[in-house]
């Protein structure tokens, strides 16, 4: 089977699974899977955009009207969240890039554009100019916290500047990315999950293990967020330091993978003997590696694409759920320190897996401000 054939086969299998799952889920908000069925959260949770994002990925290829209507319904249900300012946090980019920005790109729906711009404005309002970071979460004791995941929220700000002609959104995104490249990415390319600042002075006061094993460990999904998020900031700014940081994160990630190319939940565990994998980290990383391939030339571009395809093939061959599983991928780890969704299917793992396959077939990513 040629590469093009297995990519098309994996894509078609994923599409069939999503369409079948949509018959039960409809316009709802899944997160992790338990005993073969996705468990639902609600439109307020950070993962709310991934199911409609999956539907938009497929609509981009198949123009399936039923899936489009479900995606639109999800987006409309999120309006109540967008109007509830006190509940909004740093994950507005995750939530409205894959719903409203995707809808705007594919249908030019003006209401979707308005929603995404409102979300971008709220996200920009979380920026702390002293420390040049976007605040994570809303807990009073976390006013000075920021996380590596937030790199994936920045494309909403780049998009907002493009749409409005106002560079302030882009300036905030670029400032946060500059901070992240310096404060999150270690010399070896591994990444912290949480970095803490004094919110009054902007001084860095420490780091936390977060969803990783320990402060100085290397949570694999955090490494994946670093690769993709920094590569996207390079796309939007052309800054060589963002590309260099993304490449450093990619080298760390790929050089620490086990034989089957799907990482354990943390790269620096004292023992891997009973440690669960994280297929979602693998899927996110493939999207980042493909973004780096697009940013590179010659042998380096080929290498990044080969690395991405090797991970994808492992996911396609050994980490797909069977007919009794609603999700596409199995073997994800949500939050091990909090004992949440361990060795489970995760909706964001499914999203990034299909996004990578979509990219390999020539479709653009919804994270690109050019859409």
C-alpha positions as CSV (number, residue, x, y, z in Angstrom):
1,X,0.0,0.0,0.0
2,X,1.4,3.4,-1.0
3,X,1.5,6.3,1.5
4,X,-1.3,8.1,-0.3
5,X,-3.4,4.9,-0.1
6,X,-2.9,4.4,3.7
7,X,-3.6,8.1,4.3
8,X,-6.8,8.0,2.3
9,X,-7.7,4.7,4.0
10,X,-7.1,6.1,7.5
11,X,-9.0,9.3,6.6
12,X,-12.0,7.3,5.4
13,X,-12.0,5.1,8.4
14,X,-12.0,8.2,10.7
15,X,-14.8,9.8,8.7
16,X,-16.9,6.7,9.0
17,X,-16.3,6.6,12.7
18,X,-17.2,10.3,13.2
19,X,-20.4,10.0,11.1
20,X,-21.5,6.9,13.0
21,X,-20.8,8.5,16.4
22,X,-22.7,11.7,15.3
23,X,-25.9,9.6,15.2
24,X,-25.8,9.4,19.0
25,X,-23.8,12.5,20.0
26,X,-25.5,15.0,17.7
27,X,-24.7,18.6,18.7
28,X,-23.1,17.8,22.0
29,X,-19.7,18.1,23.7
30,X,-17.7,14.9,24.3
31,X,-14.5,14.7,26.2
32,X,-13.2,11.2,27.3
33,X,-14.6,7.8,26.4
34,X,-15.7,5.2,28.9
35,X,-16.7,1.7,28.0
36,X,-16.9,2.6,24.4
37,X,-19.0,5.8,24.7
38,X,-17.9,9.4,24.9
39,X,-18.8,11.1,28.2
40,X,-20.2,14.6,27.8
41,X,-19.1,17.8,29.5
42,X,-20.9,20.9,28.2
43,X,-20.3,23.9,26.1
44,X,-18.3,25.6,28.9
45,X,-15.4,23.1,29.0
46,X,-12.1,23.7,27.2
47,X,-12.7,20.7,24.9
48,X,-16.0,22.1,23.6
49,X,-14.5,23.0,20.2
50,X,-13.1,19.6,19.2
51,X,-16.2,17.8,18.3
52,X,-17.5,20.6,16.0
53,X,-13.9,20.9,14.8
54,X,-14.0,17.3,13.7
55,X,-17.3,17.9,11.9
56,X,-15.8,21.0,10.1
57,X,-12.7,19.0,9.0
58,X,-15.0,16.4,7.4
59,X,-17.3,19.0,5.9
60,X,-14.3,20.7,4.3
61,X,-13.7,17.5,2.3
62,X,-17.1,15.9,2.0
63,X,-19.6,18.9,2.1
64,X,-21.8,16.8,4.3
65,X,-24.8,19.1,5.2
66,X,-25.9,17.0,8.2
67,X,-22.5,17.4,9.8
68,X,-22.4,21.1,9.0
69,X,-25.7,21.6,10.8
70,X,-24.5,19.7,13.9
71,X,-21.3,21.9,14.0
72,X,-23.4,25.1,13.7
73,X,-25.7,23.9,16.5
74,X,-22.7,23.3,18.7
75,X,-21.4,26.8,18.0
76,X,-24.8,28.3,18.8
77,X,-24.9,26.4,22.1
78,X,-21.6,28.0,23.1
79,X,-23.1,31.5,22.8
80,X,-24.2,31.3,26.5
81,X,-20.6,30.6,27.5
82,X,-19.3,33.5,25.4
83,X,-21.7,35.9,27.2
84,X,-20.7,34.6,30.6
85,X,-17.5,36.6,31.1
86,X,-16.7,35.3,34.5
87,X,-16.5,31.7,33.3
88,X,-14.2,32.4,30.2
89,X,-10.6,31.6,30.6
90,X,-7.4,31.2,28.5
91,X,-8.9,28.4,26.3
92,X,-11.0,30.6,24.2
93,X,-8.7,30.0,21.2
94,X,-9.3,26.2,21.5
95,X,-13.0,26.7,21.7
96,X,-13.7,29.4,19.0
97,X,-11.0,28.7,16.5
98,X,-12.4,25.2,15.8
99,X,-16.0,26.5,15.8
100,X,-16.5,30.1,14.7
101,X,-13.2,30.6,12.8
102,X,-13.7,27.3,11.0
103,X,-17.3,28.3,10.2
104,X,-16.2,31.7,8.9
105,X,-13.5,30.2,6.7
106,X,-15.8,27.6,5.2
107,X,-19.1,29.4,4.9
108,X,-18.3,33.1,5.5
109,X,-20.9,33.3,8.2
110,X,-20.8,36.8,9.6
111,X,-22.3,35.8,12.9
112,X,-19.4,33.3,13.3
113,X,-16.9,36.1,12.5
114,X,-18.4,38.3,15.2
115,X,-18.3,35.5,17.8
116,X,-14.6,34.8,17.1
117,X,-13.7,38.4,17.3
118,X,-15.5,38.7,20.6
119,X,-13.7,35.7,21.9
120,X,-10.4,37.2,20.7
121,X,-11.1,40.4,22.5
122,X,-11.8,38.6,25.8
123,X,-8.6,36.5,25.3
124,X,-6.5,39.6,24.7
125,X,-7.9,41.0,27.9
126,X,-6.2,38.3,29.9
127,X,-2.7,39.5,28.9
128,X,-0.5,40.7,31.7
129,X,1.8,43.3,30.2
130,X,4.4,43.1,33.1
131,X,5.2,39.5,32.5
132,X,4.1,39.3,28.8
133,X,1.8,36.3,29.4
134,X,-1.8,35.4,29.0
135,X,-3.1,34.3,32.3
136,X,-4.3,30.7,32.7
137,X,-7.5,29.8,34.6
138,X,-9.5,32.0,36.9
139,X,-8.5,30.8,40.4
140,X,-7.5,33.7,42.7
141,X,-4.3,32.0,43.6
142,X,-3.3,31.5,39.9
143,X,-3.3,35.1,38.8
144,X,0.3,34.8,37.8
145,X,0.1,31.4,36.2
146,X,0.5,30.6,32.5
147,X,0.7,27.3,30.6
148,X,2.3,25.8,27.5
149,X,-1.1,24.8,26.2
150,X,-1.9,28.4,25.6
151,X,0.4,28.5,22.6
152,X,-2.6,27.0,20.7
153,X,-4.9,29.9,21.7
154,X,-2.7,32.4,20.0
155,X,-3.9,31.7,16.4
156,X,-7.2,33.3,17.3
157,X,-5.4,36.5,18.1
158,X,-3.4,36.4,14.9
159,X,-6.6,35.8,13.0
160,X,-8.3,38.7,14.7
161,X,-5.6,41.1,13.6
162,X,-5.9,39.9,10.1
163,X,-9.7,40.4,10.1
164,X,-9.8,43.8,11.8
165,X,-6.5,45.4,10.6
166,X,-5.8,46.1,14.2
167,X,-2.3,44.9,15.1
168,X,-2.9,44.9,18.9
169,X,-4.1,41.3,18.9
170,X,-1.0,40.1,17.0
171,X,1.2,42.1,19.3
172,X,-0.2,40.3,22.3
173,X,0.1,36.9,20.7
174,X,3.7,37.6,19.7
175,X,4.6,38.9,23.1
176,X,3.2,35.7,24.7
177,X,5.1,33.5,22.2
178,X,8.3,35.4,22.9
179,X,7.9,34.8,26.6
180,X,7.1,31.1,26.1
181,X,10.1,30.4,23.9
182,X,12.3,31.8,26.6
183,X,10.6,30.7,29.8
184,X,8.9,27.3,28.9
185,X,11.4,25.7,26.5
186,X,14.5,24.3,28.2
187,X,17.8,24.1,26.5
188,X,17.2,20.4,25.6
189,X,13.9,21.2,24.0
190,X,11.7,19.8,26.8
191,X,8.9,22.1,28.1
192,X,7.5,23.1,31.4
193,X,3.7,22.8,31.8
194,X,3.1,25.7,34.2
195,X,5.3,28.8,34.7
196,X,4.5,31.2,37.5
197,X,5.1,35.0,37.5
198,X,4.5,37.7,40.1
199,X,1.5,39.3,38.5
200,X,2.4,42.8,39.9
201,X,6.1,42.9,38.8
202,X,6.2,40.3,36.0
203,X,9.1,38.5,37.6
204,X,9.3,34.8,37.0
205,X,8.9,33.1,40.4
206,X,9.0,29.4,39.4
207,X,7.4,26.5,37.6
208,X,5.1,23.6,38.4
209,X,4.7,20.1,37.3
210,X,1.0,20.6,36.4
211,X,-0.2,17.6,34.5
212,X,3.3,16.2,34.2
213,X,5.2,13.9,36.7
214,X,7.2,16.7,38.3
215,X,8.4,20.3,37.8
216,X,11.5,19.3,35.9
217,X,9.9,16.4,34.0
218,X,8.6,16.5,30.5
219,X,4.9,16.0,30.1
220,X,4.5,14.6,26.6
221,X,1.4,16.5,25.6
222,X,3.1,19.7,26.8
223,X,5.9,18.9,24.4
224,X,3.4,18.4,21.6
225,X,1.7,21.8,22.4
226,X,5.1,23.4,22.3
227,X,6.0,22.0,18.8
228,X,2.7,22.9,17.2
229,X,2.1,26.2,19.0
230,X,5.6,27.6,18.3
231,X,5.5,26.5,14.7
232,X,2.2,28.3,14.2
233,X,3.6,31.4,15.7
234,X,6.4,31.2,13.2
235,X,3.9,30.9,10.4
236,X,2.1,34.0,11.6
237,X,5.2,36.1,12.3
238,X,8.1,34.7,10.3
239,X,10.3,35.1,13.4
240,X,13.3,32.7,13.3
241,X,13.5,32.4,17.1
242,X,10.0,30.8,17.1
243,X,11.0,28.4,14.5
244,X,14.2,27.5,16.3
245,X,12.3,26.9,19.6
246,X,9.7,24.7,17.7
247,X,12.5,22.7,16.1
248,X,14.3,22.2,19.5
249,X,11.0,20.9,21.0
250,X,10.5,18.6,18.0
251,X,14.0,17.1,18.3
252,X,13.4,16.4,22.0
253,X,10.0,14.8,21.3
254,X,11.0,12.6,18.4
255,X,14.3,11.5,20.0
256,X,12.5,10.3,23.2
257,X,9.8,8.3,21.6
258,X,9.5,4.5,22.3
259,X,9.8,2.0,19.5
260,X,6.2,2.4,18.4
261,X,6.4,6.2,18.2
262,X,3.6,6.9,20.7
263,X,4.9,8.5,23.8
264,X,4.3,7.7,27.4
265,X,2.4,10.4,29.3
266,X,5.7,11.9,30.5
267,X,9.1,11.5,29.0
268,X,10.9,11.7,32.3
269,X,9.3,9.0,34.5
270,X,11.3,7.1,37.0
271,X,9.9,3.9,35.5
272,X,8.0,3.2,32.3
273,X,7.1,-0.3,33.2
274,X,3.4,0.3,33.9
275,X,3.2,3.8,32.5
276,X,0.3,4.6,30.2
277,X,0.8,6.1,26.8
278,X,-0.7,9.3,25.4
279,X,-2.0,8.9,21.9
280,X,-3.3,12.5,22.0
281,X,0.2,13.8,22.5
282,X,1.3,11.8,19.4
283,X,-1.6,13.2,17.3
284,X,-0.9,16.8,18.3
285,X,2.8,16.3,17.6
286,X,2.1,15.0,14.1
287,X,0.3,18.3,13.3
288,X,3.3,20.2,14.6
289,X,5.8,18.2,12.6
290,X,3.8,18.7,9.5
291,X,3.7,22.5,10.2
292,X,7.5,22.4,10.6
293,X,7.7,20.5,7.3
294,X,5.8,23.3,5.6
295,X,8.2,25.8,7.1
296,X,11.3,24.0,6.0
297,X,13.0,23.0,2.8
298,X,15.0,20.1,1.4
299,X,16.0,17.2,3.6
300,X,14.7,18.9,6.7
301,X,11.2,19.2,5.3
302,X,11.3,15.5,4.2
303,X,12.5,14.5,7.7
304,X,9.7,16.2,9.5
305,X,7.1,14.8,7.2
306,X,8.6,11.3,7.6
307,X,8.5,11.6,11.3
308,X,4.9,12.7,11.3
309,X,3.9,9.9,9.0
310,X,5.7,7.3,11.1
311,X,3.7,8.4,14.2
312,X,0.5,8.5,12.2
313,X,1.0,5.0,10.9
314,X,1.5,3.7,14.4
315,X,-1.7,5.4,15.5
316,X,-3.6,4.0,12.5
317,X,-2.2,0.5,12.9
318,X,-2.2,0.0,16.7
319,X,-4.2,2.7,18.4
320,X,-7.6,2.7,16.7
321,X,-10.7,1.7,18.6
322,X,-12.8,-1.1,17.3
323,X,-16.4,-1.1,16.2
324,X,-17.6,-1.0,19.8
325,X,-15.7,2.3,20.5
326,X,-17.2,5.6,19.5
327,X,-13.8,7.3,19.4
328,X,-11.2,6.9,16.7
329,X,-8.1,6.6,18.9
330,X,-7.6,4.7,22.1
331,X,-4.7,4.9,24.5
332,X,-4.9,8.6,25.6
333,X,-4.0,10.0,29.0
334,X,-5.9,13.0,30.0
335,X,-4.6,14.1,33.4
336,X,-2.8,11.4,35.3
337,X,-1.9,13.4,38.5
338,X,-5.7,14.0,38.9
339,X,-6.6,10.5,37.9
340,X,-8.7,11.7,35.0
341,X,-9.2,9.7,31.7
342,X,-6.2,7.3,32.1
343,X,-5.7,5.0,29.1
344,X,-8.9,6.4,27.5
345,X,-10.0,7.8,24.2
346,X,-9.9,11.6,24.1
347,X,-11.8,13.9,21.8
348,X,-8.8,16.1,21.1
349,X,-6.7,13.1,20.2
350,X,-9.3,12.3,17.6
351,X,-9.4,15.9,16.3
352,X,-5.6,16.2,15.8
353,X,-5.3,12.8,14.3
354,X,-7.9,13.7,11.6
355,X,-6.4,17.2,11.2
356,X,-3.0,15.6,10.4
357,X,-4.6,13.3,7.8
358,X,-6.5,16.3,6.4
359,X,-3.2,18.3,6.1
360,X,-1.5,15.4,4.3
361,X,-4.3,15.5,1.8
362,X,-3.6,19.2,1.1
363,X,-6.3,21.0,3.2
364,X,-5.3,24.0,5.3
365,X,-5.5,24.1,9.1
366,X,-8.1,26.2,10.9
367,X,-5.2,27.5,13.1
368,X,-3.8,29.4,10.1
369,X,-4.6,33.1,10.1
370,X,-4.6,33.0,6.3
371,X,-7.9,31.2,6.2
